[in-house]
Amino acid sequence: MTSASRRAILTLSSGALIAATAKASEVQPEQTAAVAPTLQKPPVKRTFVEWAGPPIPVWSHRPEGLGSDAPVLFIMHGVGRDADRYLSEWQAVADTYRFIAICPEFSQASFPGALNYNLGGDLDRDGKPRPRQLWSYSSIGPLFDWFVAQERLTTKTFDLFGHSAGGQFAHRFSAFASPPNLRRVIAANAGWYTLPDPDGAWPFGLKGAPGGEETLKTWLASDLTLLLGTMDTDPNHRSLNNDPPHKSQGAHRLARGVNFYSTGRAVAAKMGLPFRWTIDYAPGIDHNNGGMASFAAKRLFPLPDLVNAAGR
């Protein structure tokens, strides 16, 4: 990509960013299913070891009465590495929308720092490539197969949702992993992004990243949704990275998410590539995994009553 082409893309995406951010502020409340605060059965905790990396604790919740073909959703935790809390915030939602929730725990001890979780562990501390089978991303496919066997499921595909640092994992997972049984990815309220820019240096762009330009083509055509809380607009949030390269993506998480989507759309249009990404908003929600849960579940597992209401 030439410098002139890159400037054109950045100009286009900047205009889209302004328009989309303004639109996000006008998003009206939408209908989600009522989630009753009922007593929950304790989550199941197992340890997954059937891959090349370290053991991974796995928290899961299977609502009562779900059959062997139940849908499965991976929920990727944030910087606190608190998979148990993330699962607890999704249990009632899983009961309402009827899916199995899985929260793998990528602990600081086994996956230290953002390098080995948010960024997937594809490079070591010296910037040298690591074997693909040791990438954090590479645990998800085998974990799904193992979980299906543990629960005696016939389910063939899974979805993946990530919030905050988990949103970072999720959007990069859609670029650099995407196993064949992956159905859809939702990345919510990430602090910053790897932009679909072949000239931008990794980890802020794709130059030097695994897969190169071929990654760009498949990534832009993947089923990736950006789900953004319209109130996630604190520029000084305690866990928001505001170093210059991060801040250049926007003042806060909402702006950075819109910028990421707009950049992808502009790059696809400029290069004539298929583009399947979507962007949605959670009205009135700030940086809150539990607050985003119903909005994500509605998109992945729509209930008949809500589908019918939307069609009227």
SVG drawing of the C-alpha trace seen along z (x, -y; Angstrom):
<svg xmlns="http://www.w3.org/2000/svg" viewBox="-46 -14 61 52">
<polyline fill="none" stroke="black" stroke-width="0.4" points="0.0,0.0 1.4,-3.4 1.7,-6.4 -1.0,-8.2 -3.3,-5.3 -2.8,-5.1 -3.5,-8.8 -6.7,-8.4 -7.8,-5.6 -7.0,-7.5 -8.9,-10.6 -11.9,-8.4 -11.9,-6.6 -11.5,-9.9 -14.6,-11.3 -16.5,-8.0 -15.2,-8.1 -16.7,-11.6 -20.1,-10.6 -20.3,-7.2 -19.3,-8.6 -22.0,-11.2 -24.5,-8.5 -23.5,-6.4 -24.4,-9.2 -28.0,-9.2 -28.6,-5.4 -31.9,-4.8 -32.6,-2.1 -33.4,1.3 -35.4,4.3 -33.6,7.2 -35.1,10.1 -35.7,9.6 -33.0,11.4 -34.3,12.6 -31.9,12.4 -32.5,16.0 -30.3,18.3 -27.7,19.9 -26.3,23.3 -22.5,23.2 -20.4,23.0 -18.3,26.1 -14.6,25.7 -12.3,28.0 -8.7,27.8 -7.8,28.1 -4.4,29.6 -4.9,31.1 -2.9,28.6 0.8,27.6 0.6,24.7 0.2,24.5 -2.9,25.8 -6.0,23.5 -8.7,23.4 -12.1,23.4 -15.3,22.1 -18.6,23.1 -22.3,22.9 -24.8,25.2 -28.4,24.1 -30.9,26.7 -32.6,28.6 -30.3,27.8 -29.9,30.6 -26.7,32.1 -26.9,29.6 -26.9,26.5 -25.0,23.5 -21.6,22.7 -20.2,19.3 -16.6,18.6 -16.4,15.5 -13.0,13.9 -12.2,12.1 -10.5,8.7 -7.2,7.5 -8.2,8.8 -8.0,12.4 -11.1,13.1 -12.9,15.7 -15.1,16.7 -16.5,13.2 -17.1,12.9 -19.0,16.2 -21.1,15.1 -22.2,12.0 -23.3,14.2 -25.1,17.1 -28.5,15.5 -28.1,14.3 -27.2,17.8 -30.3,19.2 -32.5,16.6 -31.0,17.0 -30.3,20.7 -26.6,21.3 -23.6,22.8 -21.1,20.3 -17.4,21.1 -14.8,18.8 -11.2,19.9 -8.8,18.3 -5.6,17.0 -3.7,16.4 -0.9,13.9 1.3,16.8 0.9,18.8 0.2,16.0 2.2,13.0 1.3,9.5 -0.6,8.3 1.9,9.9 0.7,13.4 -3.0,12.7 -4.3,9.6 -1.8,10.1 -2.1,13.8 1.4,14.8 2.6,15.1 5.9,13.3 8.3,13.7 9.7,10.9 12.5,10.3 10.0,10.0 10.8,13.4 8.0,15.6 6.8,18.4 5.5,21.7 1.9,21.4 0.8,24.2 1.9,22.1 -0.1,19.1 -2.9,18.3 -5.3,18.2 -4.3,21.8 -5.9,23.1 -9.5,22.2 -10.1,24.8 -8.8,27.8 -10.5,26.5 -13.9,26.5 -13.3,30.1 -12.4,31.2 -15.4,29.4 -17.8,31.0 -16.5,34.4 -16.7,33.6 -20.3,32.4 -21.3,35.1 -22.4,32.4 -23.1,32.8 -22.6,29.0 -20.3,28.4 -19.6,24.6 -19.0,22.0 -19.1,18.2 -16.6,16.0 -17.2,12.8 -14.5,10.7 -14.8,7.6 -12.0,5.0 -8.7,7.0 -10.9,9.9 -12.1,7.6 -8.5,7.2 -8.0,11.0 -11.3,11.4 -10.6,9.1 -7.1,10.4 -8.4,14.0 -10.7,13.3 -7.6,12.2 -4.9,14.7 -6.8,17.9 -10.3,18.4 -10.6,22.2 -13.1,23.7 -15.7,24.3 -15.8,20.7 -19.1,19.1 -19.0,15.5 -16.8,13.1 -18.0,10.1 -15.3,7.8 -16.6,5.4 -15.1,2.2 -11.4,3.0 -8.9,0.4 -7.0,0.4 -6.8,2.3 -4.5,3.9 -5.7,1.9 -6.3,3.6 -3.4,1.5 -0.8,3.5 1.7,0.6 1.2,0.0 3.8,1.7 2.7,4.6 1.0,4.5 -0.9,1.4 -1.0,2.6 -0.3,5.7 3.3,5.1 5.4,7.7 2.3,9.6 1.7,13.3 0.0,13.9 0.7,10.6 -1.6,9.3 -3.3,12.6 -4.5,12.2 -6.0,8.8 -8.2,10.4 -9.6,13.2 -10.0,10.9 -12.1,8.3 -14.3,11.0 -14.8,12.6 -18.0,12.4 -16.7,9.9 -19.0,7.5 -17.8,4.5 -20.2,4.0 -19.6,0.7 -21.1,-0.8 -22.3,-4.3 -21.2,-5.5 -17.7,-4.0 -16.3,-7.4 -14.0,-8.0 -10.6,-9.2 -8.9,-8.7 -10.3,-5.3 -7.8,-3.5 -7.1,-0.6 -7.1,-2.6 -3.7,-2.9 -3.0,-6.5 0.5,-6.3 0.7,-8.3 0.3,-5.3 -2.8,-4.1 -4.3,-7.6 -3.9,-8.2 -6.8,-5.7 -9.2,-7.9 -9.8,-9.7 -11.7,-6.8 -12.9,-3.2 -16.0,-4.2 -14.0,-6.4 -11.3,-3.7 -13.8,-1.0 -15.5,-3.2 -12.1,-4.1 -11.2,-0.4 -14.4,0.4 -14.2,-2.7 -10.6,-1.9 -11.6,1.7 -14.4,0.5 -12.2,-2.1 -9.4,0.3 -11.8,2.9 -13.3,0.2 -9.9,-1.1 -8.5,2.4 -11.7,3.8 -12.0,6.6 -15.1,8.2 -16.1,6.6 -18.4,8.4 -17.7,6.6 -20.6,5.0 -20.8,2.4 -23.5,2.3 -24.0,0.2 -25.2,1.0 -27.1,-2.2 -26.3,-3.6 -23.6,-1.0 -20.2,-2.1 -17.1,0.2 -19.1,3.1 -18.9,6.7 -22.2,7.6 -23.9,4.6 -22.9,5.8 -23.9,9.4 -27.6,9.2 -26.8,7.0 -24.3,9.6 -26.5,12.6 -29.4,11.0 -27.2,10.7 -25.8,14.2 -28.9,16.1 -32.0,14.1 -35.2,15.2 -38.3,15.7 -40.4,13.1 -37.7,10.4 -37.3,11.3 -41.1,11.0 -41.2,7.7 -38.4,6.3 -40.3,7.2 -43.5,5.5"/>
</svg>
